[in-house]
Amino acid sequence: MTLKSCRCARAARGGAGRRGMLALALAAAALSTTLTACAPVVVGGAAAGAAVVATDRRTSGVQLEDQNIGLKVERAMAQNFGDTARVNANVYQGQVLLTGDVPSDDVKTRATAVAQGVENVKSVVNQLTVGPIAPFSVRSNDTWITSKVRSELLNTRFVPSGTISITTNRGVVYLQGKVTATEGEYAATAAAGVAGVNKVVKLFDTISRDEAVRLSGPGRASTGAQPAPAPVQEGASSNPGPASNGASGNSGGAVEVMPIK
C-alpha cells in the first residue's frame, strides 16, 4: 500500500469514528429529552407566583384564587394608606386575615371595609395592631417563629400540616385551614409549645372526619383512630387547652384563642 493510500485509509477511519461519536451524542441528547419529558412536573401558580400545594385540602383553583385575593387586598391597602400602615393579607378559602400595624382605630376600621370590597372575599378577620410599625427585628422574629411552627406541625402526629396556613404577627400565631376538631386541637397545642409563641389563634374551617378523609385522598387521611388530646395541668408552662374568645375587629368568623400561660 502506498503512503497516499495509507493516509486515505486513516482519514476514512477517522471520519467514520467522528461520525460514530456524533451519532452517540445525538442519541444521548434524544434520550435526555425523553427522560425530561417523563419527569414529574411541579405545579405552580403563574398568576399568583406561588406553588400549589398538593396536600392542601383546597382545590388548586381555590389555592390560586386565595393567592390572588391576598395580592389584591394588599394592593388596595397600599393605595388607600400608603406608607402609614403595614398590612398583610393571608387568605384561606376566601377568609382574609389582616395582620400588621396601622396608625389609628379609624384606619383599622377602614381596612376591614377595603378588604371586604375586594372581589370574592367571603369574610375578614381584622387583627391589625394600632400603633407604630413594627421594627425589622420584630418582623424577622415572626418569620422565624412561623418556620418553627411549620416544622413542629410537620412532625406532629395527626396534624395535616400541608393544609394549614400559618401567620405570625408580634409573636401571635394564627392558624387557618380545613381540619377536623381533633386535628385543630393537636395543631394548636403543638404551635403553643414552640418557643417564642405568645398566643395561638385558631381560624379553622372545621370539617367532619369523613370530609377530611375524602379531601385528603387515598392513604393520606390523618384522621384515623386518634386519642383525645392529653389534658393540661393548671399552671403548665405550655400546651394549654383552648379557650374561645371573640377578637376585636373580627368579621365573619369565630376566633378561638389559646393563651400561653
Residue, then its C-alpha position, 0 to 999 in steps of 0.5 A: m500500500t502506498l503512503k497516499s493510500c495509507r493516509c486515505a485509509r486513516a482519514a476514512r477511519g477517522g471520519a467514520g469514528r467522528r461520525g460514530m461519536l456524533a451519532l452517540a451524542l445525538a442519541a444521548a441528547a434524544l434520550s435526555t429529552t425523553l427522560t425530561a419529558c417523563a419527569p414529574v412536573v411541579v405545579g405552580g401558580a403563574a398568576a399568583g407566583a406561588a406553588v400549589v400545594a398538593t396536600d392542601r385540602r383546597t382545590s388548586g383553583v381555590q389555592l390560586e384564587d386565595q393567592n390572588i385575593g391576598l395580592k389584591v387586598e394588599r394592593a388596595m391597602a397600599q393605595n388607600f394608606g400608603d406608607t402609614a400602615r403595614v398590612n398583610a393579607n393571608v387568605y384561606q378559602g376566601q377568609v382574609l386575615l389582616t395582620g400588621d400595624v396601622p396608625s389609628d382605630d379609624v384606619k383599622t376600621r377602614a381596612t376591614a371595609v377595603a378588604q371586604g370590597v375586594e372581589n370574592v372575599k367571603s369574610v375578614v378577620n381584622q387583627l391589625t395592631v394600632g400603633p407604630i410599625a413594627p421594627f425589622s427585628v420584630r418582623s424577622n422574629d415572626t418569620w422565624i417563629t412561623s418556620k418553627v411552627r411549620s416544622e413542629l406541625l410537620n412532625t406532629r402526629f395527626v396534624p395535616s400540616g400541608t393544609i394549614s396556613i400559618t401567620t405570625n404577627r408580634g409573636v401571635v400565631y394564627l392558624q387557618g385551614k380545613v381540619t377536623a376538631t381533633e386535628g385543630e386541637y393537636a395543631a394548636t397545642a403543638a404551635a403553643g409549645v414552640a418557643g417564642v409563641n405568645k398566643v395561638v389563634k385558631l381560624f379553622d374551617t372545621i370539617s367532619r372526619d369523613e370530609a377530611v378523609r375524602l379531601s385528603g385522598p387515598g392513604r393520606a387521611s390523618t384522621g384515623a383512630q386518634p386519642a383525645p388530646a392529653p389534658v393540661q395541668e393548671g399552671a403548665s408552662s405550655n400546651p394549654g387547652p383552648a379557650s374561645n374568645g371573640a377578637s376585636g375587629n373580627s368579621g365573619g368568623a369565630v376566633e378561638v384563642m389559646p393563651i400561653k400561660 
